[in-house]
Amino acid sequence: MSITGTIRKIGIEGGVWALVTDAGAQVELIDPPAALKQDGVRAEIEPDADRPVDVSIGMLGRAVRVRRFTIL
């Protein structure tokens, strides 16, 4: 399952990276690849279902580790 949206650096807890989906939901990116750490970039990500996230510092909503991504 892929998720499409815009990468944003959210200024809480020292800053966390998130993908803001086209529907407006925030998905926290846990240890995102360096190429995704670009505020305002559109991307499509595939969460890593084999490495779920139970708790995160940002607590923006769903938190995922990125398996694959494409910069759009």
N, C-alpha and C positions, 0 to 999 in steps of 0.2 A: 504494500500500500504506500503510495507516494503522497507527499504533501507539498503544495505549491504556495508561495507567498513571498514576502519581503523580509530580508534579514534586518534586524534592529538590535542595537545595543541599548538595553534597558538599564537606566541608572539607579538600580537598587542593589544593595549589598556589594558595593564596589563595582557593579556593572555585570550584567549577564547577557549572553547572546540568545536571541529568540528569533523564531520565524513567525511573523504575523501573517496568518493565512488570508486568503482573499475574502473569507467570511468574517474576518476580524478576530479570530481566536489566536491566542499566543501559545506557542510551543517552545518551551525552554530547550536550548541545545546544550547538552552536557559535553564538555571537552570537544567543541567543534573543530574541524580541520581549519588550518590557517586561512585557506582560500575562502572560507565562509565568514570570516571575521571582517566583513566590509559592510558597514551600515548603509542601508538603502538598496542593496543588490537584490534582484529577484532571483529566486532559486527554487529548485524542486529537490526535495530530500526523500530518502527512503530510511525510515527509522530502523534501528537494529533490534529486531524482536528477540534475538538471542541474549541480549544484555539489557533487561528492563531496568528502569530507574524507580526506586521506591520513594526516595526523599531527595529534595534539592534545596539549595540555599535560596534561590529566587522565588520558588513556589508561585510561578506565574500561571500554573495550570498543568497541563501534561508536559512531562519532561522526557526527552529521548536522547539516545546516542545516535549518531548518524552513521549508517552503513554505507550509503552511496549518495552522491549529490550531483546536480547539474546546475551551473550558473546559466540563467536564461538571458 
